[in-house]
Amino acid sequence: MNKKNMRRVSMLVTAQTAKNLDRLAAMSGYFEVGRVVDKLVREKMISLRCEKEGMPYGSGHQQR
């Protein structure tokens, strides 16, 4: 994967959250927890944008 536009971020989470992030990474086939965090943040931002525009989540959120 291309390393374009990547930033190093450090975060402090509970043991349960760390375990859940590891489980999500394993289920998704990722080798890094950072990719899971990136995916979760991306999905959340899409859902927030859809709420703001009055569209239900997943109904063509790329319309402009």
N, CA, C and O atoms as a Tripos MOL2 file, in Angstrom:
@<TRIPOS>MOLECULE
protein
  256   255    64     0     0
PROTEIN
NO_CHARGES

@<TRIPOS>ATOM
      1 N           0.8450   -1.1840    0.0000 N.3       1 MET1
      2 CA          0.0000    0.0000    0.0000 C.3       1 MET1
      3 C           0.8830    1.2380    0.0000 C.2       1 MET1
      4 O           1.9530    1.2500    0.6090 O.2       1 MET1
      5 N           0.4380    2.2550   -0.6720 N.am      2 ASN2
      6 CA          1.1650    3.5020   -0.7780 C.3       2 ASN2
      7 C           1.1800    4.2260    0.5640 C.2       2 ASN2
      8 O           0.1480    4.3100    1.2300 O.2       2 ASN2
      9 N           2.3250    4.7460    0.9680 N.am      3 LYS3
     10 CA          2.4560    5.4260    2.2490 C.3       3 LYS3
     11 C           2.2090    6.9220    2.1380 C.2       3 LYS3
     12 O           2.6460    7.6890    2.9960 O.2       3 LYS3
     13 N           1.5190    7.3390    1.0990 N.am      4 LYS4
     14 CA          1.2610    8.7500    0.8680 C.3       4 LYS4
     15 C           0.3710    9.3390    1.9660 C.2       4 LYS4
     16 O          -0.6300    8.7400    2.3590 O.2       4 LYS4
     17 N           0.7470   10.5010    2.4440 N.am      5 ASN5
     18 CA         -0.0620   11.2800    3.3730 C.3       5 ASN5
     19 C          -0.3290   10.5600    4.6920 C.2       5 ASN5
     20 O          -1.4410   10.6220    5.2160 O.2       5 ASN5
     21 N           0.6660    9.8860    5.2260 N.am      6 MET6
     22 CA          0.5220    9.1750    6.4950 C.3       6 MET6
     23 C           1.1310   10.0120    7.6210 C.2       6 MET6
     24 O           2.1020   10.7380    7.4120 O.2       6 MET6
     25 N           0.5570    9.9020    8.7990 N.am      7 ARG7
     26 CA          1.0550   10.5880    9.9960 C.3       7 ARG7
     27 C           1.1830    9.5810   11.1230 C.2       7 ARG7
     28 O           0.3850    8.6490   11.2180 O.2       7 ARG7
     29 N           2.1720    9.7600   11.9690 N.am      8 ARG8
     30 CA          2.3540    8.8940   13.1280 C.3       8 ARG8
     31 C           1.5820    9.5010   14.2990 C.2       8 ARG8
     32 O           1.7850   10.6630   14.6510 O.2       8 ARG8
     33 N           0.6930    8.7020   14.9020 N.am      9 VAL9
     34 CA         -0.1460    9.1740   15.9920 C.3       9 VAL9
     35 C          -0.0180    8.1930   17.1540 C.2       9 VAL9
     36 O           0.0110    6.9780   16.9570 O.2       9 VAL9
     37 N           0.0560    8.7290   18.3440 N.am     10 SER10
     38 CA          0.1130    7.8980   19.5380 C.3      10 SER10
     39 C          -1.1630    8.1360   20.3340 C.2      10 SER10
     40 O          -1.5940    9.2790   20.4880 O.2      10 SER10
     41 N          -1.7740    7.0580   20.8450 N.am     11 MET11
     42 CA         -2.9960    7.2270   21.6350 C.3      11 MET11
     43 C          -2.9910    6.2780   22.8170 C.2      11 MET11
     44 O          -2.3620    5.2200   22.7890 O.2      11 MET11
     45 N          -3.6920    6.6710   23.8350 N.am     12 LEU12
     46 CA         -3.8110    5.8880   25.0520 C.3      12 LEU12
     47 C          -5.2340    5.3570   25.1360 C.2      12 LEU12
     48 O          -6.1880    6.1360   25.1360 O.2      12 LEU12
     49 N          -5.3890    4.0200   25.2090 N.am     13 VAL13
     50 CA         -6.7020    3.3980   25.2770 C.3      13 VAL13
     51 C          -6.7250    2.3970   26.4200 C.2      13 VAL13
     52 O          -5.6840    2.0030   26.9460 O.2      13 VAL13
     53 N          -7.9330    1.9940   26.7910 N.am     14 THR14
     54 CA         -8.0550    0.9830   27.8420 C.3      14 THR14
     55 C          -7.6490   -0.3820   27.2970 C.2      14 THR14
     56 O          -7.5390   -0.5680   26.0860 O.2      14 THR14
     57 N          -7.4300   -1.3280   28.1950 N.am     15 ALA15
     58 CA         -7.0520   -2.6790   27.7980 C.3      15 ALA15
     59 C          -8.1420   -3.3210   26.9480 C.2      15 ALA15
     60 O          -7.8490   -4.0260   25.9830 O.2      15 ALA15
     61 N          -9.3910   -3.0770   27.3080 N.am     16 GLN16
     62 CA        -10.5030   -3.6580   26.5480 C.3      16 GLN16
     63 C         -10.5540   -3.0920   25.1300 C.2      16 GLN16
     64 O         -10.7900   -3.8310   24.1750 O.2      16 GLN16
     65 N         -10.3330   -1.7900   24.9910 N.am     17 THR17
     66 CA        -10.3350   -1.1740   23.6650 C.3      17 THR17
     67 C          -9.1760   -1.7100   22.8260 C.2      17 THR17
     68 O          -9.3440   -1.9770   21.6360 O.2      17 THR17
     69 N          -8.0160   -1.8670   23.4320 N.am     18 ALA18
     70 CA         -6.8590   -2.3970   22.7120 C.3      18 ALA18
     71 C          -7.1370   -3.8140   22.2160 C.2      18 ALA18
     72 O          -6.8010   -4.1580   21.0830 O.2      18 ALA18
     73 N          -7.7440   -4.6220   23.0600 N.am     19 LYS19
     74 CA         -8.0800   -5.9920   22.6710 C.3      19 LYS19
     75 C          -9.0990   -5.9870   21.5250 C.2      19 LYS19
     76 O          -8.9760   -6.7660   20.5800 O.2      19 LYS19
     77 N         -10.0950   -5.1130   21.6120 N.am     20 ASN20
     78 CA        -11.1040   -5.0340   20.5540 C.3      20 ASN20
     79 C         -10.5010   -4.5390   19.2440 C.2      20 ASN20
     80 O         -10.8830   -5.0180   18.1760 O.2      20 ASN20
     81 N          -9.5740   -3.5970   19.3030 N.am     21 LEU21
     82 CA         -8.8990   -3.1360   18.0910 C.3      21 LEU21
     83 C          -8.0890   -4.2640   17.4630 C.2      21 LEU21
     84 O          -8.0720   -4.4130   16.2410 O.2      21 LEU21
     85 N          -7.4200   -5.0550   18.2900 N.am     22 ASP22
     86 CA         -6.6800   -6.2070   17.7740 C.3      22 ASP22
     87 C          -7.6200   -7.2150   17.1180 C.2      22 ASP22
     88 O          -7.3060   -7.7690   16.0640 O.2      22 ASP22
     89 N          -8.7660   -7.4490   17.7400 N.am     23 ARG23
     90 CA         -9.7430   -8.3830   17.1640 C.3      23 ARG23
     91 C         -10.2840   -7.8620   15.8380 C.2      23 ARG23
     92 O         -10.4250   -8.6300   14.8870 O.2      23 ARG23
     93 N         -10.5910   -6.5610   15.7630 N.am     24 LEU24
     94 CA        -11.0710   -5.9800   14.5100 C.3      24 LEU24
     95 C         -10.0130   -6.0670   13.4190 C.2      24 LEU24
     96 O         -10.3350   -6.3240   12.2590 O.2      24 LEU24
     97 N          -8.7450   -5.8530   13.7870 N.am     25 ALA25
     98 CA         -7.6610   -5.9540   12.8120 C.3      25 ALA25
     99 C          -7.5560   -7.3750   12.2710 C.2      25 ALA25
    100 O          -7.3760   -7.5780   11.0700 O.2      25 ALA25
    101 N          -7.6700   -8.3540   13.1590 N.am     26 ALA26
    102 CA         -7.5950   -9.7530   12.7310 C.3      26 ALA26
    103 C          -8.7750  -10.1120   11.8270 C.2      26 ALA26
    104 O          -8.5950  -10.8020   10.8230 O.2      26 ALA26
    105 N          -9.9720   -9.6550   12.1710 N.am     27 MET27
    106 CA        -11.1560   -9.9630   11.3610 C.3      27 MET27
    107 C         -11.0820   -9.3030    9.9890 C.2      27 MET27
    108 O         -11.5550   -9.8660    9.0020 O.2      27 MET27
    109 N         -10.4890   -8.1120    9.9230 N.am     28 SER28
    110 CA        -10.4070   -7.3780    8.6600 C.3      28 SER28
    111 C          -9.2050   -7.7810    7.8240 C.2      28 SER28
    112 O          -9.1120   -7.4110    6.6540 O.2      28 SER28
    113 N          -8.2860   -8.5340    8.4110 N.am     29 GLY29
    114 CA         -7.0950   -8.9440    7.6850 C.3      29 GLY29
    115 C          -5.9860   -7.9070    7.7030 C.2      29 GLY29
    116 O          -5.0500   -7.9890    6.9090 O.2      29 GLY29
    117 N          -6.0800   -6.9330    8.6000 N.am     30 TYR30
    118 CA         -5.0440   -5.9110    8.7120 C.3      30 TYR30
    119 C          -3.9600   -6.4010    9.6630 C.2      30 TYR30
    120 O          -4.2270   -7.1710   10.5850 O.2      30 TYR30
    121 N          -2.7370   -5.9470    9.4270 N.am     31 PHE31
    122 CA         -1.6300   -6.3010   10.3040 C.3      31 PHE31
    123 C          -1.3440   -5.1930   11.3080 C.2      31 PHE31
    124 O          -0.5490   -5.3770   12.2300 O.2      31 PHE31
    125 N          -1.9840   -4.0500   11.1340 N.am     32 GLU32
    126 CA         -1.7440   -2.9020   12.0050 C.3      32 GLU32
    127 C          -3.0520   -2.3790   12.5740 C.2      32 GLU32
    128 O          -4.0600   -2.3080   11.8710 O.2      32 GLU32
    129 N          -3.0320   -2.0180   13.8340 N.am     33 VAL33
    130 CA         -4.2160   -1.4600   14.4870 C.3      33 VAL33
    131 C          -4.5310   -0.0780   13.9180 C.2      33 VAL33
    132 O          -5.6900    0.3360   13.8980 O.2      33 VAL33
    133 N          -3.5160    0.6300   13.4600 N.am     34 GLY34
    134 CA         -3.7190    1.9630   12.8930 C.3      34 GLY34
    135 C          -4.6720    1.9580   11.7120 C.2      34 GLY34
    136 O          -5.4390    2.9020   11.5240 O.2      34 GLY34
    137 N          -4.6280    0.9100   10.9250 N.am     35 ARG35
    138 CA         -5.5390    0.8070    9.7800 C.3      35 ARG35
    139 C          -6.9800    0.6450   10.2470 C.2      35 ARG35
    140 O          -7.9060    1.1370    9.6010 O.2      35 ARG35
    141 N          -7.1700   -0.0440   11.3660 N.am     36 VAL36
    142 CA         -8.5190   -0.2000   11.9310 C.3      36 VAL36
    143 C          -9.0270    1.1570   12.3930 C.2      36 VAL36
    144 O         -10.1720    1.5210   12.1280 O.2      36 VAL36
    145 N          -8.1730    1.9040   13.0850 N.am     37 VAL37
    146 CA         -8.5620    3.2400   13.5500 C.3      37 VAL37
    147 C          -8.9000    4.1240   12.3580 C.2      37 VAL37
    148 O          -9.8880    4.8570   12.3920 O.2      37 VAL37
    149 N          -8.0910    4.0630   11.3080 N.am     38 ASP38
    150 CA         -8.3410    4.8540   10.1040 C.3      38 ASP38
    151 C          -9.6920    4.4980    9.4950 C.2      38 ASP38
    152 O         -10.4520    5.3870    9.1090 O.2      38 ASP38
    153 N          -9.9940    3.2180    9.4070 N.am     39 LYS39
    154 CA        -11.2590    2.7750    8.8290 C.3      39 LYS39
    155 C         -12.4430    3.2190    9.6890 C.2      39 LYS39
    156 O         -13.4550    3.6710    9.1530 O.2      39 LYS39
    157 N         -12.3330    3.0960   11.0100 N.am     40 LEU40
    158 CA        -13.4160    3.5040   11.9030 C.3      40 LEU40
    159 C         -13.6790    5.0030   11.8090 C.2      40 LEU40
    160 O         -14.8320    5.4320   11.7740 O.2      40 LEU40
    161 N         -12.6190    5.7940   11.7690 N.am     41 VAL41
    162 CA        -12.7740    7.2460   11.6760 C.3      41 VAL41
    163 C         -13.3980    7.6200   10.3380 C.2      41 VAL41
    164 O         -14.2730    8.4850   10.2850 O.2      41 VAL41
    165 N         -12.9560    6.9770    9.2480 N.am     42 ARG42
    166 CA        -13.5130    7.2630    7.9290 C.3      42 ARG42
    167 C         -15.0000    6.9580    7.8900 C.2      42 ARG42
    168 O         -15.7830    7.7590    7.3790 O.2      42 ARG42
    169 N         -15.4030    5.7940    8.4330 N.am     43 GLU43
    170 CA        -16.8230    5.4310    8.4400 C.3      43 GLU43
    171 C         -17.6500    6.3920    9.2840 C.2      43 GLU43
    172 O         -18.7700    6.7390    8.9120 O.2      43 GLU43
    173 N         -17.1080    6.8210   10.4130 N.am     44 LYS44
    174 CA        -17.8230    7.7530   11.2800 C.3      44 LYS44
    175 C         -18.0050    9.1110   10.6050 C.2      44 LYS44
    176 O         -19.0740    9.7140   10.7050 O.2      44 LYS44
    177 N         -16.9690    9.5930    9.9190 N.am     45 MET45
    178 CA        -17.0790   10.8800    9.2370 C.3      45 MET45
    179 C         -18.0890   10.8190    8.1000 C.2      45 MET45
    180 O         -18.8120   11.7860    7.8630 O.2      45 MET45
    181 N         -18.1460    9.7040    7.4010 N.am     46 ILE46
    182 CA        -19.1410    9.5390    6.3360 C.3      46 ILE46
    183 C         -20.5410    9.5570    6.9270 C.2      46 ILE46
    184 O         -21.4370   10.2000    6.3790 O.2      46 ILE46
    185 N         -20.7390    8.8570    8.0420 N.am     47 SER47
    186 CA        -22.0760    8.8280    8.6450 C.3      47 SER47
    187 C         -22.4760   10.2030    9.1740 C.2      47 SER47
    188 O         -23.6440   10.5790    9.0800 O.2      47 SER47
    189 N         -21.5330   10.9530    9.7250 N.am     48 LEU48
    190 CA        -21.8420   12.3000   10.2020 C.3      48 LEU48
    191 C         -22.1870   13.2280    9.0430 C.2      48 LEU48
    192 O         -23.0920   14.0550    9.1570 O.2      48 LEU48
    193 N         -21.4750   13.0950    7.9390 N.am     49 ARG49
    194 CA        -21.7590   13.9310    6.7760 C.3      49 ARG49
    195 C         -23.1460   13.6050    6.2170 C.2      49 ARG49
    196 O         -23.8770   14.5060    5.8050 O.2      49 ARG49
    197 N         -23.5060   12.3240    6.2020 N.am     50 CYS50
    198 CA        -24.8220   11.9400    5.6940 C.3      50 CYS50
    199 C         -25.9320   12.4720    6.5930 C.2      50 CYS50
    200 O         -26.9720   12.9070    6.0990 O.2      50 CYS50
    201 N         -25.7220   12.4400    7.9030 N.am     51 GLU51
    202 CA        -26.7180   12.9950    8.8320 C.3      51 GLU51
    203 C         -26.8810   14.4880    8.5900 C.2      51 GLU51
    204 O         -28.0000   15.0000    8.6050 O.2      51 GLU51
    205 N         -25.7770   15.1880    8.3670 N.am     52 LYS52
    206 CA        -25.8210   16.6260    8.1540 C.3      52 LYS52
    207 C         -26.5840   16.9600    6.8790 C.2      52 LYS52
    208 O         -27.3320   17.9360    6.8390 O.2      52 LYS52
    209 N         -26.4000   16.1590    5.8440 N.am     53 GLU53
    210 CA        -27.0530   16.4110    4.5680 C.3      53 GLU53
    211 C         -28.4550   15.8200    4.5050 C.2      53 GLU53
    212 O         -29.1580   16.0010    3.5110 O.2      53 GLU53
    213 N         -28.8670   15.1190    5.5490 N.am     54 GLY54
    214 CA        -30.2120   14.5770    5.5900 C.3      54 GLY54
    215 C         -30.3950   13.2980    4.8110 C.2      54 GLY54
    216 O         -31.5230   12.9150    4.4980 O.2      54 GLY54
    217 N         -29.2940   12.6280    4.4910 N.am     55 MET55
    218 CA        -29.3790   11.3630    3.7670 C.3      55 MET55
    219 C         -29.1530   10.2110    4.7400 C.2      55 MET55
    220 O         -28.3460   10.3340    5.6610 O.2      55 MET55
    221 N         -29.8440    9.1100    4.5530 N.am     56 PRO56
    222 CA        -29.5360    7.9440    5.3760 C.3      56 PRO56
    223 C         -28.1620    7.4110    5.0210 C.2      56 PRO56
    224 O         -27.7260    7.5070    3.8740 O.2      56 PRO56
    225 N         -27.4870    6.8530    6.0030 N.am     57 TYR57
    226 CA        -26.1320    6.3280    5.8140 C.3      57 TYR57
    227 C         -26.1270    5.2430    4.7480 C.2      57 TYR57
    228 O         -26.9660    4.3420    4.7650 O.2      57 TYR57
    229 N         -25.1830    5.3330    3.8250 N.am     58 GLY58
    230 CA        -25.0250    4.3140    2.8040 C.3      58 GLY58
    231 C         -25.8480    4.5240    1.5630 C.2      58 GLY58
    232 O         -25.8690    3.6550    0.6910 O.2      58 GLY58
    233 N         -26.5310    5.6530    1.4490 N.am     59 SER59
    234 CA        -27.3740    5.8670    0.2610 C.3      59 SER59
    235 C         -26.6950    6.8500   -0.6880 C.2      59 SER59
    236 O         -27.1620    7.9720   -0.8790 O.2      59 SER59
    237 N         -25.6020    6.4170   -1.2710 N.am     60 GLY60
    238 CA        -24.9240    7.2680   -2.2500 C.3      60 GLY60
    239 C         -24.2870    8.4710   -1.6310 C.2      60 GLY60
    240 O         -24.5370    9.5980   -2.0600 O.2      60 GLY60
    241 N         -23.4590    8.2580   -0.6180 N.am     61 HIS61
    242 CA        -22.8470    9.3770    0.1010 C.3      61 HIS61
    243 C         -21.8510   10.1510   -0.7460 C.2      61 HIS61
    244 O         -21.3530   11.1850   -0.3010 O.2      61 HIS61
    245 N         -21.5440    9.6850   -1.9500 N.am     62 GLN62
    246 CA        -20.5740   10.3830   -2.7770 C.3      62 GLN62
    247 C         -21.2390   11.3350   -3.7580 C.2      62 GLN62
    248 O         -20.5680   11.8390   -4.6580 O.2      62 GLN62
    249 N         -22.5030   11.5920   -3.6190 N.am     63 GLN63
    250 CA        -23.1810   12.5460   -4.4930 C.3      63 GLN63
    251 C         -22.7060   13.9530   -4.1630 C.2      63 GLN63
    252 O         -22.4680   14.2840   -3.0010 O.2      63 GLN63
    253 N         -22.5710   14.7810   -5.2020 N.am     64 ARG64
    254 CA        -22.1400   16.1660   -4.9630 C.3      64 ARG64
    255 C         -23.0040   17.1090   -5.7250 C.2      64 ARG64
    256 O         -22.8040   18.3220   -5.6570 O.2      64 ARG64
@<TRIPOS>BOND
     1     1     2 1
     2     2     3 1
     3     3     4 2
     4     3     5 am
     5     5     6 1
     6     6     7 1
     7     7     8 2
     8     7     9 am
     9     9    10 1
    10    10    11 1
    11    11    12 2
    12    11    13 am
    13    13    14 1
    14    14    15 1
    15    15    16 2
    16    15    17 am
    17    17    18 1
    18    18    19 1
    19    19    20 2
    20    19    21 am
    21    21    22 1
    22    22    23 1
    23    23    24 2
    24    23    25 am
    25    25    26 1
    26    26    27 1
    27    27    28 2
    28    27    29 am
    29    29    30 1
    30    30    31 1
    31    31    32 2
    32    31    33 am
    33    33    34 1
    34    34    35 1
    35    35    36 2
    36    35    37 am
    37    37    38 1
    38    38    39 1
    39    39    40 2
    40    39    41 am
    41    41    42 1
    42    42    43 1
    43    43    44 2
    44    43    45 am
    45    45    46 1
    46    46    47 1
    47    47    48 2
    48    47    49 am
    49    49    50 1
    50    50    51 1
    51    51    52 2
    52    51    53 am
    53    53    54 1
    54    54    55 1
    55    55    56 2
    56    55    57 am
    57    57    58 1
    58    58    59 1
    59    59    60 2
    60    59    61 am
    61    61    62 1
    62    62    63 1
    63    63    64 2
    64    63    65 am
    65    65    66 1
    66    66    67 1
    67    67    68 2
    68    67    69 am
    69    69    70 1
    70    70    71 1
    71    71    72 2
    72    71    73 am
    73    73    74 1
    74    74    75 1
    75    75    76 2
    76    75    77 am
    77    77    78 1
    78    78    79 1
    79    79    80 2
    80    79    81 am
    81    81    82 1
    82    82    83 1
    83    83    84 2
    84    83    85 am
    85    85    86 1
    86    86    87 1
    87    87    88 2
    88    87    89 am
    89    89    90 1
    90    90    91 1
    91    91    92 2
    92    91    93 am
    93    93    94 1
    94    94    95 1
    95    95    96 2
    96    95    97 am
    97    97    98 1
    98    98    99 1
    99    99   100 2
   100    99   101 am
   101   101   102 1
   102   102   103 1
   103   103   104 2
   104   103   105 am
   105   105   106 1
   106   106   107 1
   107   107   108 2
   108   107   109 am
   109   109   110 1
   110   110   111 1
   111   111   112 2
   112   111   113 am
   113   113   114 1
   114   114   115 1
   115   115   116 2
   116   115   117 am
   117   117   118 1
   118   118   119 1
   119   119   120 2
   120   119   121 am
   121   121   122 1
   122   122   123 1
   123   123   124 2
   124   123   125 am
   125   125   126 1
   126   126   127 1
   127   127   128 2
   128   127   129 am
   129   129   130 1
   130   130   131 1
   131   131   132 2
   132   131   133 am
   133   133   134 1
   134   134   135 1
   135   135   136 2
   136   135   137 am
   137   137   138 1
   138   138   139 1
   139   139   140 2
   140   139   141 am
   141   141   142 1
   142   142   143 1
   143   143   144 2
   144   143   145 am
   145   145   146 1
   146   146   147 1
   147   147   148 2
   148   147   149 am
   149   149   150 1
   150   150   151 1
   151   151   152 2
   152   151   153 am
   153   153   154 1
   154   154   155 1
   155   155   156 2
   156   155   157 am
   157   157   158 1
   158   158   159 1
   159   159   160 2
   160   159   161 am
   161   161   162 1
   162   162   163 1
   163   163   164 2
   164   163   165 am
   165   165   166 1
   166   166   167 1
   167   167   168 2
   168   167   169 am
   169   169   170 1
   170   170   171 1
   171   171   172 2
   172   171   173 am
   173   173   174 1
   174   174   175 1
   175   175   176 2
   176   175   177 am
   177   177   178 1
   178   178   179 1
   179   179   180 2
   180   179   181 am
   181   181   182 1
   182   182   183 1
   183   183   184 2
   184   183   185 am
   185   185   186 1
   186   186   187 1
   187   187   188 2
   188   187   189 am
   189   189   190 1
   190   190   191 1
   191   191   192 2
   192   191   193 am
   193   193   194 1
   194   194   195 1
   195   195   196 2
   196   195   197 am
   197   197   198 1
   198   198   199 1
   199   199   200 2
   200   199   201 am
   201   201   202 1
   202   202   203 1
   203   203   204 2
   204   203   205 am
   205   205   206 1
   206   206   207 1
   207   207   208 2
   208   207   209 am
   209   209   210 1
   210   210   211 1
   211   211   212 2
   212   211   213 am
   213   213   214 1
   214   214   215 1
   215   215   216 2
   216   215   217 am
   217   217   218 1
   218   218   219 1
   219   219   220 2
   220   219   221 am
   221   221   222 1
   222   222   223 1
   223   223   224 2
   224   223   225 am
   225   225   226 1
   226   226   227 1
   227   227   228 2
   228   227   229 am
   229   229   230 1
   230   230   231 1
   231   231   232 2
   232   231   233 am
   233   233   234 1
   234   234   235 1
   235   235   236 2
   236   235   237 am
   237   237   238 1
   238   238   239 1
   239   239   240 2
   240   239   241 am
   241   241   242 1
   242   242   243 1
   243   243   244 2
   244   243   245 am
   245   245   246 1
   246   246   247 1
   247   247   248 2
   248   247   249 am
   249   249   250 1
   250   250   251 1
   251   251   252 2
   252   251   253 am
   253   253   254 1
   254   254   255 1
   255   255   256 2
@<TRIPOS>SUBSTRUCTURE
     1 MET1         2 RESIDUE 1 A MET
     2 ASN2         6 RESIDUE 1 A ASN
     3 LYS3        10 RESIDUE 1 A LYS
     4 LYS4        14 RESIDUE 1 A LYS
     5 ASN5        18 RESIDUE 1 A ASN
     6 MET6        22 RESIDUE 1 A MET
     7 ARG7        26 RESIDUE 1 A ARG
     8 ARG8        30 RESIDUE 1 A ARG
     9 VAL9        34 RESIDUE 1 A VAL
    10 SER10       38 RESIDUE 1 A SER
    11 MET11       42 RESIDUE 1 A MET
    12 LEU12       46 RESIDUE 1 A LEU
    13 VAL13       50 RESIDUE 1 A VAL
    14 THR14       54 RESIDUE 1 A THR
    15 ALA15       58 RESIDUE 1 A ALA
    16 GLN16       62 RESIDUE 1 A GLN
    17 THR17       66 RESIDUE 1 A THR
    18 ALA18       70 RESIDUE 1 A ALA
    19 LYS19       74 RESIDUE 1 A LYS
    20 ASN20       78 RESIDUE 1 A ASN
    21 LEU21       82 RESIDUE 1 A LEU
    22 ASP22       86 RESIDUE 1 A ASP
    23 ARG23       90 RESIDUE 1 A ARG
    24 LEU24       94 RESIDUE 1 A LEU
    25 ALA25       98 RESIDUE 1 A ALA
    26 ALA26      102 RESIDUE 1 A ALA
    27 MET27      106 RESIDUE 1 A MET
    28 SER28      110 RESIDUE 1 A SER
    29 GLY29      114 RESIDUE 1 A GLY
    30 TYR30      118 RESIDUE 1 A TYR
    31 PHE31      122 RESIDUE 1 A PHE
    32 GLU32      126 RESIDUE 1 A GLU
    33 VAL33      130 RESIDUE 1 A VAL
    34 GLY34      134 RESIDUE 1 A GLY
    35 ARG35      138 RESIDUE 1 A ARG
    36 VAL36      142 RESIDUE 1 A VAL
    37 VAL37      146 RESIDUE 1 A VAL
    38 ASP38      150 RESIDUE 1 A ASP
    39 LYS39      154 RESIDUE 1 A LYS
    40 LEU40      158 RESIDUE 1 A LEU
    41 VAL41      162 RESIDUE 1 A VAL
    42 ARG42      166 RESIDUE 1 A ARG
    43 GLU43      170 RESIDUE 1 A GLU
    44 LYS44      174 RESIDUE 1 A LYS
    45 MET45      178 RESIDUE 1 A MET
    46 ILE46      182 RESIDUE 1 A ILE
    47 SER47      186 RESIDUE 1 A SER
    48 LEU48      190 RESIDUE 1 A LEU
    49 ARG49      194 RESIDUE 1 A ARG
    50 CYS50      198 RESIDUE 1 A CYS
    51 GLU51      202 RESIDUE 1 A GLU
    52 LYS52      206 RESIDUE 1 A LYS
    53 GLU53      210 RESIDUE 1 A GLU
    54 GLY54      214 RESIDUE 1 A GLY
    55 MET55      218 RESIDUE 1 A MET
    56 PRO56      222 RESIDUE 1 A PRO
    57 TYR57      226 RESIDUE 1 A TYR
    58 GLY58      230 RESIDUE 1 A GLY
    59 SER59      234 RESIDUE 1 A SER
    60 GLY60      238 RESIDUE 1 A GLY
    61 HIS61      242 RESIDUE 1 A HIS
    62 GLN62      246 RESIDUE 1 A GLN
    63 GLN63      250 RESIDUE 1 A GLN
    64 ARG64      254 RESIDUE 1 A ARG
